[in-house]
Amino acid sequence: MNKIKNNPVIIIDGSLYLYSSYYAFRDFQNTSGEPFGAIYGMLKMIDNILKKYKNSKKFIIIFDSSKKTFRKKIFKEYKNNRPPMPNSLYIQIQPLFEILKKIGIKVLTIPGIEADDIIGSLSYKLEKKGEKILIISHDKDMLQLVTNDINIFNKKDNRIITPEIIKEKYGIKPKEFIDFLALMGDVSDNIPGVPKIGIKTALSLLKNFSNIKNIYNNIEKIKFLPFRNAKNIAIELKKNKEIAFLSYKLAKIKLDIPININFKDMILDKYSSQNTFQVFKNYIFKSKKNKKFLYK
């Protein structure tokens, strides 16, 4: 199995772990009643990753932009099922960015661009430079990015995802995961998909035809396939062709976003756990008289 082991460039899906940290440590407050659970959770996660990959010297965290993205422009219902960011999380973002800057960790956001597209474009740019990349995420959208040189560390399962792992679990190639999500939809992002197509049917179609284009090029053959309701699935595909290809556009992570970054900024010079949590304490446990940091 081709698993990245030594000194990868580490790219963290910051938006994903910002939310999970917030909910994991939701009740954490300082003596002034100001929340800091999201900050604490992020720093703890970063520290654990850097201890696990202590020889990795290039490290960056990617966050979503608050600006309207191209997906929202082509499908206004995109992510409409998500509640707005809680204010108690929002007020922790600027302090977190300040702390990350102080401890030497590079943060990247691009207005109007989702974190997934930045991660995808940056990963492929680094791969072309001969780097090995490890993306820290448990978002299934990220599986489409996996190559021999771009792996994903799923913290929930505590395992590294390689092309072989995806093939073993789903029977498809990483890039076919775009078609997989397009066919069955994605509730978390409100991607519609094709009605009545679930995991098993989507995988059966892809194992036979590899991608959505080939599925539609062979639409008349689908009713003869040996799976349940094949005739009805062919009808649903015909009726929802436009939605299927729209879902594909929504599910596909962009790999061509211009990334204007000095790669030297990703190099960790003097990171230490002790310094990180000392900086954290200095900022978070300031008295009421000196709390401008949290609300500047």
NORBEL-V430948 format. One line per field, one symbol per residue. ss: DSSP state (h for helix, s for strand, l for the rest). phi: phi as a letter, one per 30 degrees, with the letter a starting at -180 (. if undefined). psi: psi as a letter, one per 40 degrees, with the letter a starting at -180 (. if undefined). A space follows every 10 residues. Layout:
BEGIN
ss: ???
phi: ???
psi: ???
END
This chain:
BEGIN
ss: llllllllss ssshhhhhhh hhhhllllsl llllslhhhh hhhhhhhhhh hhlllllsss sslllllllh hhhhllllll llllllhhhh hhhhhhhhhh hhlllsssll llllhhhhhh hhhhhhhhll llsssslllh hhhhhlllls ssssllllss slhhhhhhhh lllhhhhhhh hhhhlshhhl slllllllhh hhhhhhhhhl lhhhhhhlhh hhhhlllllh hhhhhhhhhl hhhhhhhhhh hlllllllll llhhhhslll llhhhhhhhh hhhhlllhhh lhhhhl
phi: .dcdcchddc ccdddddddd deddbdcdbd dcicdbddde dddddedddd ddcdcdccaa ccbdcdddcd dddcaddehd dcddddddde dcddeddddd ddcicdcbbb eicdeedddd dddddddddj dcbbccacdd edddddbdcb cbcdddchbc cceddddddc ibdeddddde dddcibddci ddiceicced deddddddbi adeddddbed dddcddbehe dddddddddc eddddddddd ddddcbddcc bddddddddb dbeddeddde ddddcddedb cdedbd
psi: hghhdhfihh hhgdddeddd ddddfdehia eeehiedddd dddddddddd ddgeehehhi hhiiieihid dddegeehee ehiihidedd eedddddddd ddefhhhhih hehidddddd ddddddddee ihhhhhiehd dedeehadeh ihhhddefih hidddddddd eiiddedddd dddeihddef hdahiehadd dddddddded iddddddfde edeeifihfd dddddddddf dddddddddd dhhiefhhhg ihedeehhdf hiddddeddd ddddfiidef fdddf.
END
